[in-house]
């Protein structure tokens, strides 16, 4: 085996080492996103009159009455965030928050460019969790091994 072959073999062996960080990165993404959406849901619940005002006069949520939209948004942000932290039904939680994120962007016409970029970043990260996440450090992984 020549030097080039040995170097290539070493490179390819080493190139797989970052994969061992995947569970940590997955957990970090779940915690980061859950924190954002949970705080938003908590804010909605703690100032319910303001939330109802926003959903009736500022946000234009399609197809739903403001009270229903506000309740669904707060419940989804709180509940799906909790599932995301645990990694229980993690892909379901990521999909739900992804949809909620899209509806938020559609519903708020006066969203600034910075706000759009922030929602875009969250959407991309939720998409990563939805499509690429294996969630090795999650309740889902634990349950899957037992079932």
Residue pairs with C-beta under 8 A, 6 or more apart in sequence:
22 134
22 136
23 134
23 135
23 136
23 137
24 137
26 129
26 133
26 134
26 135
26 136
26 137
26 138
27 87
27 137
27 138
29 125
29 128
29 129
29 133
30 84
30 85
30 87
30 90
30 129
30 135
30 138
31 85
32 125
33 81
33 84
33 94
33 97
33 122
33 125
33 126
33 129
34 81
34 82
34 84
34 85
35 81
36 122
37 77
37 80
37 81
37 84
37 97
37 100
38 77
38 78
38 81
38 82
40 77
41 73
41 74
41 75
41 76
41 77
41 78
41 81
42 78
43 51
44 51
44 70
44 73
44 74
44 77
45 51
45 74
45 78
48 70
51 70
51 74
52 66
52 67
52 70
54 70
55 61
55 66
55 67
55 69
55 70
55 73
56 66
58 108
58 110
59 66
59 69
59 104
59 107
59 108
60 107
60 108
60 109
61 69
61 103
61 107
62 103
62 106
62 107
64 72
73 100
73 104
76 96
76 97
76 100
77 97
77 100
80 92
80 93
80 96
80 97
80 100
81 93
81 97
83 89
83 90
83 92
83 93
84 90
84 93
84 94
84 97
84 129
86 138
86 139
87 135
87 137
87 138
87 139
87 140
87 141
88 138
88 139
88 140
88 143
89 140
90 129
90 133
90 135
90 138
90 140
91 129
91 130
91 133
94 126
94 127
94 129
94 130
94 133
95 126
95 130
97 122
97 126
98 123
98 126
98 127
98 130
101 119
101 122
101 123
101 126
102 123
104 119
105 111
105 116
105 119
108 115
111 119
134 141
135 141
